[in-house]
């Protein structure tokens, strides 16, 4: 085993800069918990000085094993460091670690900051020293380092030495524009180490489709802190994809990392759903096609020895082998989840559940981020759970279209297993809210537990953009009872029906949990 490499995740900050991504406070907390479960060393939560969402995250973050890192910049030119708002916010957060970036390319110093080279070095030194005086542990991101090194080697190295002398524990070298090649990255990291002996990190963008390769090259030449994002999300073309970086470091290069890679695939999928993005099915290691086999000769060889057409074991990264002409794939994953849910099983019920899951997935369902729906599906398929009610009908009304005050009203009729009927209606801020209120109102007569639950997140994803308005949609709903949270899923070409399916599962799960407590 080679040296230890520390993993620094910036999904919540750099990843959030990707077009189309906007994390809510709940999203950020959910991702924090997923990354902590995975075993990430450092999780960059965002910039507490820039927006209320990030500020709230640092004031209310849950207790984690991982180190939460607040992000900011060196002080603004012309302002005393002690009076800089951003630095003072960083100094006031309750977590120990902060990360600030500063310029290491003279071109940016003169053209962006419009100060002298020496003034930039002073900003870096005084900013780090200020944070250290407030008890913070500092990571310094040397922005545009590799371009700066090529422009003026001596000045770039002077930036690193300045940050090190001021008290930064890690200095991360950034390929901010993503335009460098792996050999250049490795060479410059090695040269920097020879002249500074600093603890170096690496931060690569993917503008040349080389962020993972550049990151691995940096580590092989001495960097020991790796920055990246889950699923490679990030500004422009994204960041180094930790879902590829981590298994390559551990399994191919024999470096020690803390992450539990057996959870990588499920957490990658869950974060993709929370981010409301479609994961690339052919993504290495964690994609659904990464270990899918179709060619006849390949399958013949694979069945004799898995290593013939697989570079690693799928389960080592939490993925599954999928042989398209066989029903043998996926059973291990089904058994694992059934064990988690304390569902008794045998080969017959496992096969039955697997077939049902495959059927649902062919319709657009994905259960990685919807465990509550998955558990209900398994219990229904094994005939050990039946919904204690049925929906006879529902209607939706939308009034005053074209005004600033559009009203939504839903009416719903349900029947319990004893034949008792409840027909009620409710208003809402929108059609889904009205439907949720009506369903809860109707069910509360039979199942008072539903009064305790509330919807805290709602996401819709179009599954086939080419089908335009006729496209099926996937709805994910997160619910809480004040103690626990659970996520359910619904799929339909009608967004209201998809929402109702997810809502019904959410209510069913609450009733099921309550009945289990009673027993």
N, C-alpha and C positions, 0 to 999 in steps of 0.2 A: 504493500500500500504506500502510495506517495504522500505528499503533504496534504494537510487539511485546506480545503477551499471553502470560504464563507459565501453564502448566497444572499444577495440583496435584491429584493423584489420591489419594482417601482410601478406595478400595475395601477395602483390607485392614484399615482401622480403622472408619470410619463405616459402610461397606458391610457389614462383618461383624456389625453390630448388627441387621441385618434378621432377623426371625423365620425360623427354619429354616436359617440359614446358619451353618456352623461350619468354619472353615478349619484344616486340619492344617498342620504345618510344611512338608510337601511342597507343599501347595496354595499356601501363601504364596510360596514360592520360585518356583513355576511362574508365578504371576501377576506377580511382580516381573519375571521375564524377559520376559513378554509385554508389560508396560507399558514396559519399557526398549526393547524392539524397536519399539514404536509411537513412541517419542520423547518420552515424558512428562517434563516438567522436574523435578517433585518427586513422589516416591512416598512417601506416609505409610504406614510399615510397621506401626504399632500402638503399644501402650503397653508398653515393656519392663519397667516397674515393676509391671504388673498381672498377668502370667501367664507361665508358662515358654515357651509357644509364641512369643510376641513377643520375649521375652528371647533365645531361641535364634536368632531371625531376625536380630537385630542383631549377634549375635556370630559368625554364620556366613554372612552375606549375600554373594552372589557379587559380583564386580566389575561395576559397571554404569556406563553413561554418565549415567544419571539420578541425581539427588540423592535418597538415601534419608533420610526424615525420621522422627525419633522423636517420639512425642506424649505429652503429659502436661498437668499443670495448674500454676497458681501454687501457692506453698507453702500448706500448711494453716494456718488462723488459730491463733495461740498458740504456734507452733513457730518457732524461729529459722530463717531461710532456709537457713543453712549446715547445719542438722541435718535438713532435710526429706528424707525417703527418696526420694520421687519425683523431686525436683530433682537429687539426687545420682546417681540412676540415669541420668537424662538427661545429666548432666555426664560420665558415665563411658563412654557409648557411643562407638564408634570413628568414627561418621559425624559430619560437620560440622554438619548442620542439625537443629534441634529446633523443635517447635511446641508452645506451651502456650496454654491457654485461661484466660480470666479473666472476671469479671462486669462488664458495662457497663450493666446495668439495676438501678437502685436497689432495685426490688422484690425482686430476687434477693439483693442484698447484705444486706438486712435480714431477709428471710424464710428464706433458705437458709444463707448464711454466718453470719448473726446477728452482724455486726460493723458498725462505722460506715462511712460513705462514705469518709472519709479513710483508715481502716485498709485498706479494699479497694485504694485507690490505692497505698498503701505496699506491700501484698502484690505488686501488679503490678510496681511499680518495682524492688523488691528481688529478686524472682524473676528478672526479665529481666537485671538487673545481675549477679546471681550466675552465671547461665549464660554471659553474655558474658565474665565474669572467668575462666571455665574454657575459653575459646576457642571457644564455640559461636556459631553464627549463628542468630538467633532470628526465628521467625514468631509473632506474637501473634494468637490468635483472640479477638476481642471478642464474647463470647457474648451472644445476645439483643440485639444492637446496635440494630436497627431499632425494636424495642419499647421499648428503653431510651431511644432518641432521642426518640420520641414522648412518653414519660413525663417526661423531663427532658433536654432538648437539651444544656444546658451541661455536665451531668455526663457524658453519653455522650462528648461531644467531649473532655472533660478526660481520660477514660480513654485515648483515642487519643493525645493529646498526652503523657500519662505514659509509655505504652508506647514511643512514638517517642523521647522524651528518654532513656529507659533503655537504648536500643540495639536495639530491634526493627527489623529491616530491612523487614519487611512487617507491616502490621496488617490482618487479615482481618475484615471486617464480616459478622456471621452473622445470618441470618434463621432462628434456631434452631427456632422453632415453625412456620415455613413459612406464616405467615398474612398476609404483606404482599403488596401488589399491585405490579406492575412500575413504575408511575409513582411510587409512594412510595419504592421502592428507589432508583430513579434520582435522585430529588430529594434524598434523604438522603445518598447518596454524593457528589453535587455540593456540597451544603452542607458536608459534612465536609472535602472537599478544599479548599474556599475558606478554611477556618479552621485547617487543620493542615498542608497540603502533604505529608502522609505518603504512602508507597507503599501503596496500598490494595488489598486483595483482597476477594473476595466468596464467601460460602458460603451456599447456599440449600437449604432442605428443601422437599419437594414436597406438603405437606399441603393446599395449595389448587390443586394441579395446575398450578403456575405457576413451578416452580423454574428451568426453562430460560429462560423469558421474563424472569424477575427477574434472572437471571445476565447475560443479554445487555443488559438495561437498565442494570445496574450498570457493565458494561464501557463502554457508550456514554456514560456519565456520568463515566468516569475511573478505574474500577477496572482494574488490570492483572494481577492474580493471580486465577485462577479455580479454585475448589475444587469437586470433584464426584466422582462414581463411575462406573465402567463399567456400562452398562445401567441406571443410575439406582437401584441397590440401596441400601438404607439403612434406618435405623430408621423405624418407622411407615409412611409412604407413600413413603419413599426420599429420595434426594438429587438434585440437578441431574444430569441424565444427560449425561455427557461425550460420549457417542456422538451426541448432538444438538447440544450446545454447541459442540464443536470445528468441525464442518463449517459451522455457521451463522456462527461467528466468521470463519473463513477464506474461505468461498465467498460468503457473503451480505453480510458486513459489512467484508470486505477488511482484517481484522487479520492480522498476522503471527503464526503459531504454529509450534512446532517439530515437531509430530506429523506422521508420514507417514500421511496419511489413506487412502492406497491399501490399507493393511493393516487399516483400522478394522473392516470387517465380519468378517473371519476372526478377529481378536483378540477382538472382542465375543463371538462364538460360542464361542471357546475358553474365555474366562473364565466364560461362563455354564455351560458343562459342568463346569469345575473347581469352580464354586460349587454345582453340582448343582441348578440352577434351570432352569425352562423359559423360554426367551426368547420375548418377545411377537413373533409373526411379523409383526405390522403395525407394529412399531417403526420410526419414520422413519429413513432413511438405511441402517440395517444389517439391518432385518427382511427375512425371505425374501419378504414380499409388497410390500416398499417399491417395487419396480419390476416388479411382476407385472401383466400387462394381460389383460383378459378380454373387455371390451365390443367388439363388432364394429366400430363406428365409430371407437372409440379406436385399435384396432389398425390399421385402414386408414390413419388419419392418421399414426400412429407409424411405420409402414413407409415413409412418404414423407419424414418428418422427425422424428427422435427428440424434438426439443424441443417437439413439439405436446402431449405428455402426460407429459413428465418435466422436473422443475425443475432437475435436474443430471444429469450423466452417471453412470450406476451405477458404472462402473469407477473413478471418482474417489474413491469411498469403499470400493473393493474389492468391490462388490456386482455382481450380474448382472441383466440384463434377462430377464424370463421372459414369453414370449407363450404363453398356455395353449393356443392352437389351432395352434401351430407347433412344429417340432422344432429350430428355429434357436437357441433360448436355451441359454446355458451352455457353448457350445463353447469360448469363449475361456478360461474358467476351467479346463476340462479340459486344453486345450493347455498352459496355464501350469503346471499340476501335473505333466503328463507331462514337460515340459521340466525341471522341478525334479528329477524322479526319473530323468532321463536315459533316458527311454523313447522310442524312435523311433516316429514316428506318421505317419499319412497321413489324409486325410479319411474313409476307410472305418473305420480303427481308432478315430479320435476319435468318430465317430458311434456305433460299437459300445460304446465305454466310456461315453459319455454316456447311452445307453439303459440300460446296466447300472446306472449310478449312480442314475438316476431310478427304476428298478425297486426298487433296494435302499432308496432314500429313502421310497418309498411303503409299505414295510414297517416304517418307523420308524428306519432307519439315518440317522445324521448324521456326516459324516466330518471336520467342521471341526477337531475336537480328537482325531482318530484317524488321523493321517497314515500310520501303519504299515499299518493295515487298508486304507486307500485305495490305497497303493502296491501292495499284494498283489492287490487287486481289479483294478487296471489291468493288472498283469502277467499275471494269470490270464486276463483277458478278451482280451488281445492274444496269448495262448498262448505267452508267453515265460517263464512260471513255472508249475510244477506242484508241489503239496505232495509232498514226498518220502516221505510215509507216509499211511496212512488209518486211521481209527478204526473197528474192526469192531464194538465194543460197549463199554458201560461200565455200571457199577452203583454205586449209592450206598447205604450202610448207616448208620443212626443208631441208637445203642443208649442204654439207660439214660435214656429220656425221663422227665422229672419229677424228676430228681436235679440236683444242682449240677455234676455231671461228665458232661455229654453227650458221647459219643464219635462221631466221624464217620470212616467208612472208605470209600474209593473203590477200585474195581477197574476196570481198563481193559485192553482188548486192542487192540494196534495191529499194522499190517503195513506193511513198507517196500515200495518199488517193485520189489524183487527177490523179493517173496513171503515174506520172513522175518517171523515172528510173534513178538511179545513180549506176554506176559500177566502183569500184576503188580498189586499193591494197595499202598495206603499210608494211614496215618492222617493226621488233620489237626485243627486247632483248630475247624474248621467244615467244612461240605460243600465249599465252594469251595477252601479250603486243602487238604483231602484230595484233591480232584480234581486240583489243580495239582501236588501232590506225586506222585500216581500217574502223571500224564502225563509229568512230568519224569523220573521213575524209569524208565518204559518207553522213552522216547525216548533217554535217555542211552547206552543200549547201541549205538545206531546213530549218534547225533549228540552227542558229548561236550560240545559247546559249550553245550548247555542246562544243564549243571551250573553254569555261570557266572552264570546269570540268576536274578533273584528278583523277585517281585511286590512293588511298593511302594505301590500305591494301587488301590482297588476302589470303584466307584460303581454304584449301581443307580437307575434312574428309571422310574417307572410311566408309560406313554405314554397310557393311556386310563383315567382314574380311574373313569369310569362303568361300566366293565366289571368293576370290583371284582377278585376273585381270578382272574378269567379274562383280565385285562388283559395285553397284551404289555409286556415290560420291556426297557429298554436297559441293557446293562452296559458300562462303560468300565473297562479294566484298564491300569494303567501298569506297565511292566517296565523293569528296568535290568540291564546286564551289568557295572556298576561304572564304565563309561566313558560310555556313551550311555544315553538313556532313550527309550522309545517307547510309544505308546498304541494299543490295539486295541479293537474294539467288537464286540458280539454282541447280537442281538435275537431274542426268542422269547417265547411265552406261558409258557414254563417257565424260571424263573430259573436253574436248573442248566444247562439247554441253552444259554441265552444266555451264561452264564459260560464254558461249554466252547468255544463258538464264539470268544469273545474270547481265551481261553487258547490255543487252537489257533493263531490268527493270531499271537499273541505268540511262540509257539515257532517257527512257520514263519518269522517275520521274523528271529529269531535265527539260524536255520539258513541262510536266504537271505543275510544279512549275512556269515556266516562263509564261505559258498561264494564270495561275490563277492571277499572278501579273498584267498582261495586262488587265484582266477583272475587 
